[in-house]
Amino acid sequence: MRKNKNKLVAVIMAFGMTIVPITQVNAMEIGNIDEIVESKTDTSDFGDDYEESSSFEIRSELDLRKFAEMVNSGKDFVGKKVVIPKEIEKIELSGEWTPIGKARIDIHNGKNSSESERSFKGEFDGNGCEISWLRLKNIYANSNTLGLFGAIRNAKVGNLVFTDVNIDIKDLEQSSQKLQTITGTAVGVSLGESDVHDVTVKSGNISIGSGAAIVGMAVNSGNIYNNKNEVDVNTNQNEAILGGIVGKAYYIDSNIDINNNINNANIGSYGITKENEKASVTGGIVGFSSANVFENENIPPENVKESNSVISGGIVGIQTTYGDVFLNKNSTTVTADRFAGGIIGLISYNNHGDERKIGKISVKENKNSADVISNHDRGVVGGIVGQIYNTADVSINTNTASKISGGVKGYSAGIVGNMIFGDNYLFSNDDELNIYVHENISTTDISNLIGNKNRINLYANGENIERHFISENNSNEIKLVQNEDQDKKSNDMEIDEDKFEEGTKEENKIDKDKEIEKEVKDEKVNFESQKIFGKDRYDTAAKVATNLGKYNKAILVNAENSMSDGLSAAGLSGKEKAPILLVKKDSIPQSTLEKLKNVDKVYIIGGNNAISENAEAELKNIKNIKSIERLAGKDRVETSKAVAREIKEYSKAFVVNGYKGEADAMSASPLAAKYKAPIILTNGKNIEVDKKDVEYYVIGGEAVVDNSIVKELSATRISGKDRYETNRKVIARFYKNKSKLYIANGRTLVDALTSSNLAKEDGIVLVSENTDNSILNGKNIIQIGGMNFKIKK
């Protein structure tokens, strides 16, 4: 196995295959963590009963400082809970802060000097308390992890709000014997199976070496979720790794999930000139990732700054070796010196990760709506991914950027700017590498793609763009799949050109609320070869409701950004004979309001983050609505359980991955409506169910739902190689020999959800422009919603 431990990543420049190493960065140690702050615990009795108690309260700065002192002296709080009571709304810190917990971590490989670790290992609940004036300025001889918590292991930290933070880690002299600092406002380093959640950084200044606004680095496993950053993260240091939420996520044995976070700030290298900067990596959510990154959003601050980072992504700077990146949204302009992507700057599959956890990097169902710009004349830029190095599956993504520029000598594309294969940094057991780019949509006008874009005839999802595709070892087979049927070696490449769309015509523009333009009268249609669709998804759902006939209950789902909570709604729709209607988070569209005029009970699926109290208040003003019931849990998995409990009596249930299996849930949704059966969501690794004596069906393959779940539930698995084959297998098993079939867009999926009750006796076929639709031959077809492609039979 070839390894070079002094290299973080090999950046392969498309213009000449130059290998630019990002070398190890180190920090000068200054001072000692135990000498930073004078003891201020004289009047605090926090932790005096440490041995006897399992729960502790923090009511003041003195308590908080004594808590830090105890952890740093070796009391780890395993099995104990520390809380700030709800009545303590604010704790203002005076003087420089000594982090709770300490460790020495190598940011390049995640390795820890265990002798020096003093980490917090319990549960901390801030109950929404505001922590103000957190000040971090020094580098410590026995710890390089900085934050309110310096180091946590197998812990839970959450529910905190930071204001007026002042983190200013100065530019440091480099020394081969020292470690680079890792900083996060909430947590410096998260080790083991730790969760960091519901943390908001609202105001202040963050200038650091490497790290992020929430968690500097996450190592091994755990979940970082529901956090928000509103403060710019800047570095004045070369070779930094920065993220809005997490600086670096590095696995050793298990997965790390980073989900449902929001960054609303600039992340970048603003303190270094391009001429002096060696390399830096920035991501709106994660700087450097080998984690699962999903359902995050990077939104622009009031004043957007141009970053001098070498590699930058709207969501992830570098994704390496492993991880699924899906259902993220970026609307902030992305700038970088060399590699820039609306979602990911660079995908680099190589041995900088851990050989024990390797697998294809998947980039699916993400949306970029912001410009992607290289400030170098030889940049490599893509609306979704800047460059892919060695392997990835990039599919079903949407780019609507106005401009994508790689510079006059660079590379630019609506989806992927450049793809390269090279075996210099591979694991010894890498026998075959595949790059798939398919079923993506880009509407960027081809005249606004600045840089080389048509040197070879390589079509990526209808866009004629240049690809400098190089094999350093022709004995390796490279699969380049554009239209699901390409399998060519790099030296014999043939790409179909039958799907080219310049994107210059207005009708090719994508608008999620304008799926089709043709108006349809609101009347019950004849089911022979009909279409049911409206001016947008909300109107389409309303017209589906009309075709259901009379009803006095309705189910409301937010499908504005994601259908996460609504995935489980179909079974309840079947039980209550209620249509599924769509709303926005804070408002109810007029077409939906019209369908609520004769309703006396409304179910809201999901918590306030899905459908807010403002929307609920709007319902309360509708006189005929007598009852409003919200079915919600702390996440989509718990919400699905709440819906199952509302259904109560059922003999069948369908299990899908709640984070990667939206399409699988849509295949199951008509069945859920038919059998009045719940769709129970899982994280794919484990599951908890209320009923064991039920006929369970797992929809989806082993990659999304582990075999242990199938065994635990004695379930029947139905799966295919992709969402469409899985869907066909569901139809073949439950709707064989039906003369009528409904069809819905297999990418947007929302119309499949709202029509689940209407289609419960016939089934829904998911289609795209590339799918094998032979299943439709000889059938009466009812199309639900708009299709921006031709359906092939």
MOSULQUI-V496448 format. One record per pair of residues at least 4 apart in sequence whose ideal C-beta (glycine too) atoms are under 8 Angstrom apart, sorted by the first residue. I is the first residue (numbers start at 1). J is the second residue. Records with the same first field share a line. If there is no record, write none. Layout:
BEGIN
I=J, J
END
This chain:
BEGIN
1=351, 355, 427, 428
2=351, 424, 425, 426, 428
3=351
4=425
5=108, 109
6=21, 23, 24
7=21, 22, 23, 352
8=21, 22, 23, 24, 108, 239, 288, 352
9=22, 288, 318, 320, 346, 348, 350, 352
10=19, 20, 21, 348, 350, 389, 424, 425
11=19, 20, 21, 22, 279, 310, 311, 338, 339, 346, 348
12=17, 18, 19, 387, 389, 420, 422
13=17, 18, 20, 338, 378, 380
14=380, 387, 411, 418, 420, 468
15=378, 409, 410, 468
17=420, 422, 470, 472
19=424
20=279
22=239, 278, 279, 281
23=239, 278
24=108, 176, 180
25=107, 174, 180, 209, 210, 237, 238, 239, 240
26=172, 174, 175, 176, 177, 178, 179, 180
27=139, 144, 172, 175, 178, 179, 180, 181, 209
28=139, 172, 173, 175, 178
29=139, 140, 141, 144, 178, 179
30=138, 139, 140, 141
31=35, 36, 138, 139, 140, 141
32=36, 140, 141, 142
33=72, 98, 99, 102, 140, 141, 142, 143, 150
34=72, 142
36=96, 98, 138, 140
37=65, 95, 96, 97, 98
39=65, 69
40=61, 62, 65
41=46, 62, 65, 66, 69
43=62
44=60, 62, 63, 65, 66
46=56, 57, 58, 62, 63, 66, 67, 70
47=56, 66, 67, 70, 75
49=53
50=70, 75
53=80
54=79, 80, 81
55=80, 81, 82, 83
56=67, 80, 81, 82, 83
57=63, 82, 83, 84, 85
58=63, 64, 67, 82, 83, 84, 88, 91
59=63, 84, 85, 88
60=64, 91
61=65, 91, 92, 93, 94
62=66
63=67
64=68, 91, 93
65=69, 98
66=70
67=71, 82, 100
68=72, 98, 99, 100, 101
69=73, 98
70=75, 77
71=75, 76, 77, 100, 101, 118, 119, 120
72=98, 100, 101, 102, 118
73=118
74=118
76=118, 119, 120, 121, 122, 153
77=82, 120, 121, 122
78=121, 122, 154
79=122
80=122, 123
81=122, 123, 124, 125
82=122, 123, 124, 125
83=124, 125, 126, 127
84=88, 91, 125, 126, 127, 129
85=127
86=127, 128
88=127, 129
89=128, 129, 130
90=129, 130, 131, 132
91=129, 130, 131, 132
92=132, 133
93=97, 131, 132, 133, 134, 135
94=133
95=135
96=135, 136, 137, 138
97=134, 135, 136, 148
99=136, 143, 145, 146, 147, 148, 149, 150, 151, 188
100=120, 148, 149, 150
101=118, 119, 120, 145, 149, 150, 151, 152, 188
102=116, 117, 118, 119, 140, 142, 143, 145, 150, 151
103=112, 113, 116, 117, 118, 119, 143, 144, 145, 150, 151, 188, 189, 191
104=112, 113, 116, 117, 142, 143, 144, 145, 179
105=110, 111, 112, 144, 145, 151, 179, 182, 189, 217, 219
106=110, 111, 112, 179
107=179, 180, 182, 210, 217, 241, 247, 248
109=250
110=217, 219, 220, 250, 252
112=117, 191, 219
113=117
116=142, 143
117=151, 153, 191
118=151
119=151, 152, 153, 155, 191
120=124, 149, 151, 152, 153, 155, 157
121=152, 153, 154, 155
122=155, 156
123=155, 156, 157
124=149, 155, 156, 157, 158
125=156, 158, 159
126=131, 158, 159, 160, 161
127=159
128=159, 160, 161
129=159, 160, 161
130=161, 162, 163
131=148, 160, 161, 162, 163
132=162, 163, 164
133=164, 165, 166
134=148, 162, 164, 165, 166, 167, 185, 204
135=165, 166, 167
136=146, 147, 166, 167, 168, 169, 183
137=166, 167, 168, 169, 170
139=144, 169, 172, 181
140=144, 146
143=150, 151
144=179, 180, 181, 182
145=150, 151, 181, 182, 183, 188, 189, 216, 217
146=150, 167, 169, 181, 182, 183, 184, 188, 208, 211, 216
147=183, 184, 185, 186, 187, 188, 215, 216
148=160, 162, 185, 186, 187
149=157, 186, 187, 188
150=188, 189
151=187, 188, 189, 191
152=157, 187, 189, 190, 191, 194, 196
153=191, 192, 194
154=191, 192, 193, 194
155=190, 192, 194, 195
156=194, 195, 196, 197
157=186, 187, 194, 195, 196, 197, 199
158=195, 196, 197, 198, 199
159=197, 198, 199
160=186, 198, 199, 200
161=199, 200, 202
162=185, 186, 199, 200, 201, 202, 204
163=202, 203, 204
164=203, 204
165=185, 201, 203, 204, 205, 206, 231
166=204, 205
167=183, 185, 204, 205, 206, 207, 208
168=205, 207
169=181, 183, 207, 208, 209, 237
170=236
171=236, 237, 271
172=178, 180, 181, 209, 237
174=178
180=209, 210
181=208, 209, 210, 211
182=188, 189, 209, 210, 211, 216, 217, 247, 248
183=188, 206, 208, 209, 210, 211, 212, 216, 247
184=188, 189, 211, 212, 213, 214, 215, 216, 217, 246, 247
185=199, 201, 206, 213, 214, 231
186=196, 199, 201, 214, 215, 227
187=194, 196, 214, 215, 216
188=211, 215, 216, 217
189=215, 216, 217, 218, 219
190=194, 196, 215, 217, 218, 219, 222, 224
191=219, 220
192=219, 220, 221, 222
193=220, 221, 222, 254
194=218, 221, 222
195=222, 223, 224, 225
196=214, 215, 218, 222, 223, 224, 225, 227
197=223, 224, 225, 226, 227
198=226, 227
199=214, 227, 228
200=227, 228, 229, 230
201=206, 213, 214, 228, 229, 230, 231
202=230, 231
203=230, 231
204=231
205=231, 232
206=213, 231, 232, 233, 234
207=234, 235, 236, 271
208=233, 234, 235, 237, 240, 242
209=235, 237, 240
210=216, 217, 235, 237, 240, 241, 242, 247, 248, 287
211=215, 216, 217, 233, 241, 242, 243, 247
212=216, 229, 233, 242, 243, 244, 245, 246, 247, 267, 286, 287
213=229, 231, 233, 243, 244, 245, 263, 265
214=224, 227, 229, 244, 245, 246, 261
215=224, 245, 246, 247
216=246, 247, 248
217=246, 247, 248, 249, 250
218=222, 224, 246, 248, 249, 250, 256, 258, 291
219=250, 251, 252
220=250, 251, 252, 253, 254, 256
221=251, 253, 254, 255, 256
222=256, 257
223=256, 257, 258, 259
224=245, 246, 249, 256, 257, 258, 259, 261
225=257, 258, 259, 260, 261, 635
226=260, 261
227=245, 261, 262
228=261, 262, 263, 264
229=233, 244, 245, 261, 262, 263, 264, 265
230=264, 265, 301
231=265
232=265, 266, 267, 270, 301, 305
233=242, 243, 244, 265, 266, 267, 268
234=266, 268, 269, 270, 271
235=240, 242, 268, 269, 270, 271, 272, 280
236=271, 272
237=271, 272
238=272, 276, 277, 278, 279, 280
239=278, 279, 280
240=269, 280, 281
241=247, 248, 280, 281, 282, 287, 288, 317
242=247, 267, 268, 269, 280, 281, 282, 283, 287, 309, 317
243=247, 248, 267, 282, 283, 284, 285, 286, 287, 288, 317
244=261, 263, 265, 267, 283, 284, 285, 298
245=258, 261, 263, 285, 286, 296
246=258, 285, 286, 287, 289, 291
247=286, 287, 288
248=286, 287, 288, 289
249=256, 258, 286, 288, 289, 290, 291, 293
250=256, 288, 290, 353
251=255, 256, 290, 291, 322, 353, 354, 357
252=354, 356, 357
253=356, 357
254=357
255=291, 292
256=290, 291, 292
257=291, 292, 294, 659, 683
258=285, 286, 289, 291, 292, 293, 294, 296
259=292, 293, 294, 295, 296, 659
260=295, 296
261=285, 296, 297
262=296, 297, 298, 299
263=267, 284, 285, 296, 297, 298, 299
264=299, 300, 301
265=301
266=270, 301, 303, 304, 305, 307
267=282, 283, 284, 287, 307
268=282, 305, 306, 307, 308, 309, 312, 335
269=277, 280, 282, 307, 308, 309
270=305, 307, 308
272=276, 277, 280, 308
273=277, 308
274=308, 337, 375, 376
277=308, 310, 337
279=310, 311
280=308, 309, 310, 311
281=287, 288, 309, 310, 311, 312, 317, 318, 345
282=287, 307, 309, 311, 312, 313, 317, 336, 345
283=287, 288, 289, 312, 313, 314, 315, 316, 317, 318, 344, 345
284=296, 298, 313, 314, 315, 330, 332, 334
285=293, 296, 298, 315, 316, 328
286=291, 293, 315, 316, 317
287=316, 317, 318
288=317, 318, 320
289=293, 316, 317, 318, 319, 320, 323, 325
290=319, 320, 321, 322, 323, 353, 354, 357
291=323
292=323, 324, 325, 659
293=315, 316, 319, 323, 324, 325, 326, 328
294=324, 325, 326, 327, 328, 659, 660
295=326, 327, 328, 562, 564, 659
296=315, 328, 329
297=328, 329, 330, 331, 561
298=314, 315, 328, 329, 330, 331, 332
299=331, 332
300=304, 331, 332, 333, 370
301=332
304=332, 333
306=335, 375
307=312, 335, 336
308=337, 375
309=317, 335, 336, 337
310=336, 337, 338, 339
311=317, 318, 336, 338, 339, 340, 345, 346, 386
312=317, 334, 335, 336, 339, 340, 341, 345
313=317, 318, 334, 340, 341, 342, 343, 344, 345, 346, 386
314=328, 330, 332, 334, 341, 342, 343, 368, 370, 372
315=325, 328, 330, 343, 344, 366
316=325, 343, 344, 345
317=344, 345, 346
318=344, 345, 346, 347, 348
319=323, 325, 344, 346, 347, 348, 361, 363
320=347, 348, 349, 350, 352, 353, 361
321=349, 350, 351, 352, 353, 354, 357, 358, 359, 361
322=353, 357, 358, 359, 361
323=361, 362
324=361, 362, 364, 660
325=343, 344, 361, 362, 363, 364, 366
326=362, 363, 364, 365, 366, 659, 660
327=364, 365, 366, 562, 662
328=343, 366, 367
329=366, 367, 368, 369, 561
330=334, 342, 343, 366, 367, 368, 369, 370
331=368, 369, 370
332=370
333=370, 371, 372, 373
334=340, 341, 342, 345, 370, 371, 372, 373
335=340, 373, 374, 375
336=340, 345, 373, 374, 375, 379, 381, 386
337=374, 375, 376, 379
338=374, 376, 378, 379, 380
339=345, 346, 374, 379, 380, 381, 386, 387, 417
340=345, 372, 373, 374, 379, 380, 381, 382, 386, 417
341=345, 346, 372, 381, 382, 383, 384, 385, 386, 387, 417
342=366, 368, 370, 372, 382, 383, 384, 399, 401
343=363, 366, 368, 384, 385, 397
344=363, 384, 385, 386
345=385, 386, 387
346=385, 386, 387, 389
347=361, 363, 385, 387, 388, 389, 392
348=352, 389, 390
349=358, 361, 389, 390, 391, 392, 426, 433
350=389, 390, 425, 426
351=355, 425, 426, 427
352=425
353=357, 358
354=358
355=427, 429
358=427, 430
360=391, 392, 393, 434
361=391, 392, 393
362=392, 393
363=384, 385, 392, 393, 394, 395, 397
364=393, 394, 395, 396, 397
365=396, 397, 662, 747
366=384, 397, 398
367=397, 398, 399, 400
368=372, 383, 384, 397, 398, 399, 400, 401
369=399, 400, 401
370=401
371=401, 402, 403, 404, 405
372=381, 382, 383, 386, 401, 403, 404, 405
373=379, 381, 403, 404, 405
374=378, 379, 380, 381, 405, 406, 407, 410, 451
375=379
376=407, 410
377=407, 408, 409, 410
378=406, 407, 409, 410
379=405, 406, 407, 410, 411, 412, 451
380=386, 387, 406, 410, 411, 417, 418
381=386, 404, 405, 406, 410, 411, 412, 413, 417, 451
382=386, 387, 404, 412, 413, 414, 415, 416, 417, 418
383=399, 401, 404, 413, 414, 415, 442, 444
384=394, 397, 399, 414, 415, 416, 440
385=392, 394, 415, 416, 417
386=416, 417, 418
387=416, 417, 418, 419, 420
388=392, 394, 416, 418, 419, 420, 435
389=420, 421, 422
390=420, 421, 422, 426, 433, 435
391=433, 434, 435
392=435, 436
393=434, 436
394=415, 416, 436, 437, 438, 440
395=436, 437, 438, 439, 440
396=439, 440, 747
397=415, 440, 441
398=440, 441, 442, 510
399=404, 414, 415, 440, 441, 442, 443, 444
400=442, 443, 444, 509, 510
401=414, 444
402=444, 445, 448
403=444, 448, 450
404=412, 413, 414, 444, 448, 449, 450
405=410, 412, 449, 450, 451
406=410, 411, 412, 417, 450, 451, 452
407=450, 451
408=450, 451
409=451, 452
410=450, 451, 452
411=417, 418, 451, 452, 453, 466, 468
412=417, 449, 450, 451, 452, 453, 465
413=417, 418, 442, 449, 453, 460, 463, 465, 466, 467
414=440, 442, 443, 444, 449, 460, 461, 463, 465, 503
415=437, 440, 442, 460, 461, 463, 465
416=437, 460, 467
418=467, 468
419=435, 437, 467, 468, 469, 480
420=468, 469, 470
421=433, 435, 469, 470, 471, 472, 473, 476, 478, 490
422=470, 471, 472, 473
423=430, 472, 473, 476
424=472
426=430, 433
432=476, 477, 479
433=476, 478
434=478, 479, 481
435=478, 479, 480, 481
436=479, 480, 481
437=460, 461, 480, 481, 482
438=461, 481, 482, 483, 484, 770
439=461, 484, 747, 768, 770
440=460, 461
441=461, 510
442=461, 462, 463, 503
443=503, 508, 509, 510
444=448, 449, 503
445=449, 502, 503, 504
446=453, 463, 464, 502, 503, 504
447=504
449=453, 465
451=466
452=466
453=464, 465, 466
454=464, 465, 466
455=466, 468
456=466, 467, 493
457=464, 495, 497
458=465, 466, 467, 469, 480, 482, 493, 495
459=463, 464, 465, 482, 495, 496, 497, 499, 500
460=465, 467, 482
461=482, 499
462=499, 500, 501
463=500, 501, 503
464=497, 500
469=478, 480, 490, 493
470=490
471=476, 478, 490, 491
474=489, 490, 491
477=489
478=489, 490
479=486, 487, 488
480=486, 488, 490, 493, 495
481=485, 486, 487
482=486, 495, 496
483=496, 499, 770
484=770
486=494, 495, 496
488=492, 493, 494
489=493
499=769
501=508
502=508
503=508, 509
504=508
510=788
511=515
512=537, 748
513=536, 537, 538
514=535, 536
515=533, 536, 537, 540, 745, 748, 751, 785, 786, 788
516=533, 534, 535, 785, 786, 787
517=535
518=533
519=534, 535
520=531, 532, 533, 534, 543
522=542, 543, 546
523=546
524=546, 547, 549
525=530, 532, 547
526=530
527=740, 780, 782
528=780
529=780, 781, 782
530=782, 783
531=782, 783, 784
532=540, 543, 544, 547, 755, 782, 783, 784, 785
533=540, 543, 751, 783, 784, 785, 786
534=538, 539, 540, 541, 542, 543, 591
535=539
536=540, 589, 591
537=541, 559, 582, 748, 750, 751, 754, 785
538=542, 581, 582, 583, 589, 591, 592
539=543, 589, 591
540=544, 751, 754, 784, 785, 786
541=545, 579, 580, 581, 582, 591, 592, 750, 751, 754
542=546, 581, 591, 592, 594, 595
543=547
544=548, 579, 751, 754, 755, 758, 784
545=551, 554, 579, 581, 595
546=595
547=758
548=577, 579, 757, 758
551=577, 578, 579, 598, 599
552=598, 599, 600, 601
553=576, 577, 578, 599, 600, 601, 602, 603
554=578, 579, 580, 581, 595, 596, 599, 601, 602, 603
555=569, 572, 573, 576, 578, 579, 580, 581, 602, 603, 605
556=581, 582, 583, 588, 592, 602, 603, 604, 605, 611, 619
557=563, 565, 566, 569, 580, 581, 582, 583, 605, 606, 753, 754
558=565, 566, 582, 583, 584, 585, 606, 610, 611
559=563, 566, 582, 750, 753
560=584, 585
563=567, 662, 749, 750, 753
564=606, 610, 636, 658
565=605, 606, 607, 610, 632, 636, 639
566=580, 605, 606, 610, 753
567=636, 640, 656, 658, 662, 665, 679, 681, 753
568=572, 605, 636, 639, 640, 643, 644, 665, 678, 679, 680, 681
569=573, 580, 603, 605, 643, 753
570=574, 580, 668, 669, 670, 672, 673, 679, 753, 756, 757
571=575, 643, 644, 647, 650, 672, 673, 675, 676, 677, 678, 679
572=576, 578, 603, 631, 643, 646, 647, 678
573=577, 578, 579, 580, 673, 756, 757
574=672, 673, 674, 675, 676, 677, 756, 757, 760
575=647, 676
576=603
577=757
578=603, 757
579=595, 754, 757
580=753, 754, 756, 757
581=592, 595, 596, 754
582=589, 592, 750, 754
583=587, 588, 589, 592, 611, 615
584=588, 589, 615
585=609, 610, 611, 612, 615
586=612, 614, 615
587=614, 615, 618
588=592, 593, 596, 615, 618, 619
589=593
590=594
591=595
592=596
593=597, 622
595=599
596=602, 619, 622, 624, 625
597=622, 624
598=624
599=624, 625
600=624, 625, 626, 627
601=625, 626, 627, 628, 629
602=619, 625, 627, 628, 629
603=629, 630, 631, 646
604=611, 616, 619, 628, 629, 630, 631, 632
605=610, 611, 631, 632, 639, 643
606=610, 611, 630, 631, 632, 636, 639
607=611, 630, 632, 633, 634, 639
608=612, 613
610=632
611=615, 616, 630
612=616
613=617
614=618
615=619
616=620, 628, 630
617=621
618=622
619=625, 628
620=625, 628
629=646
631=639, 642, 643, 646
632=638, 639, 642
633=637, 638, 639, 640, 641, 642
634=638
635=639
636=640, 658, 659, 681
637=641, 658, 681, 682, 683
638=642
639=643, 681
640=644, 658, 678, 679, 680, 681
641=645, 680, 688, 690
642=646
643=647, 678, 679
644=650, 653, 678, 680, 690
645=690
647=676, 677, 678
649=676
650=675, 676, 677, 678, 691, 694
651=675, 677, 694, 695
652=671, 675, 677, 694, 695, 696, 697
653=677, 678, 679, 680, 689, 691, 694, 695, 696, 697
654=665, 668, 671, 672, 677, 678, 679, 680, 696, 697, 698, 699
655=679, 680, 681, 682, 687, 696, 697, 698, 699, 705, 709, 713, 715
656=661, 664, 665, 668, 679, 680, 681, 682, 698, 699, 700, 704, 705
657=661, 664, 681, 682, 683, 684, 700, 704, 705
658=681, 682, 683
659=683, 684
660=684, 700, 703, 704
661=665, 681, 699, 700, 704, 705
662=666, 749
663=667, 723, 726, 727, 746, 749, 766
664=668, 699, 700, 704, 723, 726
665=669, 679, 681, 699
666=727, 744, 749, 752, 753, 756, 764, 766
667=699, 723, 726, 727, 730, 764, 766
668=672, 679, 697, 699, 730
669=673, 679, 752, 753, 756, 764
670=674, 742, 756, 757, 759, 760, 762, 763, 764
671=675, 677, 697, 730, 734, 760
672=676, 677, 678, 679, 756
673=756, 757, 759, 760
674=760, 761
680=687, 689
682=686, 687, 705, 709
684=704, 705, 706, 709
685=706, 708
686=706, 708, 709
687=709, 712, 713
689=694, 696, 713
692=713
695=716
696=713, 714, 715, 716
697=715, 716, 717, 718
698=705, 709, 710, 713, 715, 716, 717, 718, 719
699=705, 717, 718, 719, 726, 730
700=704, 705, 717, 719, 726
701=705, 717, 719, 720, 721, 726
702=706, 707, 719
705=709, 710, 717
706=710
707=711
708=712
709=713, 715
710=715, 717
718=726, 729, 730, 733
719=726, 729
720=724, 725, 726, 727, 728, 729
721=725
722=726
723=727, 746, 766
724=728, 746, 766, 767, 768, 771, 772
725=729
726=730
727=731, 746, 764, 765, 766
728=732, 765, 772, 775
729=733
730=734, 735, 763
731=735, 736, 741, 763, 765, 775
732=736
734=763
735=741, 762, 763
738=762, 763, 779
739=779, 780
740=762, 779, 780, 781, 782
741=762, 763, 764, 765, 775, 776, 779, 780, 781, 782
742=755, 758, 759, 762, 763, 764, 765, 781, 782, 783, 784
743=764, 765, 766, 767, 776, 781, 782, 783, 784, 791
744=749, 751, 752, 755, 764, 765, 766, 767, 783, 784, 785
745=749, 751, 752, 766, 767, 768, 785, 786, 787
746=766, 767, 768, 771
747=768
748=785
749=753, 766
750=754, 785
751=755, 784, 785
752=756, 764, 766, 784
754=784
755=759, 764, 784
756=760, 764
758=784
759=763, 764, 782, 784
764=784
765=773, 775, 776
766=771
767=771, 773, 787, 791
768=789
769=789, 790, 791, 792
771=792
773=791, 792, 793
774=793
775=779
776=781, 791, 793
777=793
783=787
787=791
END
